């Protein structure tokens, strides 16, 4: 069964380590669906790639672990691409 790109994007968006999706250097991390594009998730035959903007001060290792944990077991490897780090917000 093909993983659901919309469900993956929603699961990743809710993580405290993730500030938002990242589409890759030229927008290549995306899934095209009828009438819409899911940026930051590419579901391919051999793997799933998730592109994110990291929320400072989370580390890449923390983010990768959280993302893989949120997605649970899939029928293919999950690759995580960190495209940027969001500056800390002052409040």
Kinemage of the C-alpha trace (Angstrom):
@kinemage 1
@onewidth
@group {chain A} dominant
@subgroup {mainchain}
@vectorlist {calphas} color= white
{ca unk a 1} P 0.000 0.000 0.000
{ca unk a 2} L 1.340 3.426 -0.937
{ca unk a 3} L 1.948 5.754 2.032
{ca unk a 4} L -0.426 8.738 2.238
{ca unk a 5} L 1.514 11.971 1.586
{ca unk a 6} L -1.177 14.158 3.173
{ca unk a 7} L -1.194 12.084 6.385
{ca unk a 8} L 2.610 12.146 6.490
{ca unk a 9} L 2.674 15.937 6.075
{ca unk a 10} L 0.103 16.356 8.860
{ca unk a 11} L 1.984 14.071 11.248
{ca unk a 12} L 5.269 15.896 10.649
{ca unk a 13} L 3.710 19.380 10.894
{ca unk a 14} L 2.601 18.703 14.459
{ca unk a 15} L 6.077 17.942 15.773
{ca unk a 16} L 7.756 20.509 18.051
{ca unk a 17} L 11.115 19.901 16.324
{ca unk a 18} L 9.698 20.943 12.944
{ca unk a 19} L 9.024 24.585 11.999
{ca unk a 20} L 7.537 23.665 8.616
{ca unk a 21} L 7.944 21.738 5.389
{ca unk a 22} L 10.884 22.213 3.032
{ca unk a 23} L 10.547 21.367 -0.641
{ca unk a 24} L 14.251 20.883 -1.315
{ca unk a 25} L 16.631 23.057 -3.292
{ca unk a 26} L 14.432 23.195 -6.386
{ca unk a 27} L 11.105 21.985 -5.043
{ca unk a 28} L 11.818 18.346 -5.779
{ca unk a 29} L 10.496 17.093 -2.429
{ca unk a 30} L 6.791 17.061 -3.173
{ca unk a 31} L 3.934 14.752 -4.040
{ca unk a 32} L 1.566 15.753 -6.812
{ca unk a 33} L -2.062 14.856 -6.210
{ca unk a 34} L -5.131 15.728 -8.269
{ca unk a 35} L -5.585 19.467 -7.841
{ca unk a 36} L -2.873 19.946 -5.252
{ca unk a 37} L 0.769 19.580 -4.359
{ca unk a 38} L 2.027 18.326 -0.980
{ca unk a 39} L 5.304 20.176 -0.403
{ca unk a 40} L 7.894 18.543 1.825
{ca unk a 41} L 6.831 14.925 1.206
{ca unk a 42} L 7.881 12.810 -1.755
{ca unk a 43} L 6.468 9.298 -1.938
{ca unk a 44} L 8.429 7.189 -4.432
{ca unk a 45} L 8.454 3.482 -5.220
{ca unk a 46} L 11.627 2.880 -3.212
{ca unk a 47} L 11.373 5.388 -0.355
{ca unk a 48} L 9.629 8.315 1.296
{ca unk a 49} L 11.502 11.612 1.600
{ca unk a 50} L 10.395 14.197 4.129
{ca unk a 51} L 11.831 17.710 3.835
{ca unk a 52} L 11.662 19.963 6.883
{ca unk a 53} L 12.757 23.251 8.360
{ca unk a 54} L 14.171 22.489 11.784
{ca unk a 55} L 12.938 24.477 14.782
{ca unk a 56} L 15.910 25.766 16.804
{ca unk a 57} L 17.285 24.418 19.210
{ca unk a 58} L 16.287 20.913 18.029
{ca unk a 59} L 19.102 18.849 16.562
{ca unk a 60} L 18.944 16.905 13.323
{ca unk a 61} L 19.118 13.633 15.262
{ca unk a 62} L 16.167 14.674 17.449
{ca unk a 63} L 14.117 15.719 14.431
{ca unk a 64} L 14.847 12.528 12.485
{ca unk a 65} L 13.922 10.399 15.481
{ca unk a 66} L 10.692 12.350 16.063
{ca unk a 67} L 9.696 12.191 12.387
{ca unk a 68} L 10.302 8.462 12.079
{ca unk a 69} L 8.463 7.891 15.353
{ca unk a 70} L 5.470 9.966 14.224
{ca unk a 71} L 5.220 8.075 10.928
{ca unk a 72} L 5.497 4.630 12.438
{ca unk a 73} L 6.439 1.658 10.296
{ca unk a 74} L 6.107 2.149 6.552
{ca unk a 75} L 6.684 -0.348 3.779
{ca unk a 76} L 9.776 1.556 2.567
{ca unk a 77} L 12.689 3.541 4.032
{ca unk a 78} L 12.093 7.095 5.264
{ca unk a 79} L 14.709 9.687 4.356
{ca unk a 80} L 14.738 13.046 6.128
{ca unk a 81} L 16.109 16.187 4.476
{ca unk a 82} L 16.720 19.210 6.716
{ca unk a 83} L 16.741 22.192 4.379
{ca unk a 84} L 16.956 25.026 6.901
{ca unk a 85} L 16.835 25.976 10.559
{ca unk a 86} L 14.283 28.504 11.774
{ca unk a 87} L 15.649 31.272 13.968
{ca unk a 88} L 14.394 31.222 17.532
{ca unk a 89} L 11.379 33.383 18.199
{ca unk a 90} L 11.413 35.967 20.955
{ca unk a 91} L 8.351 36.215 23.090
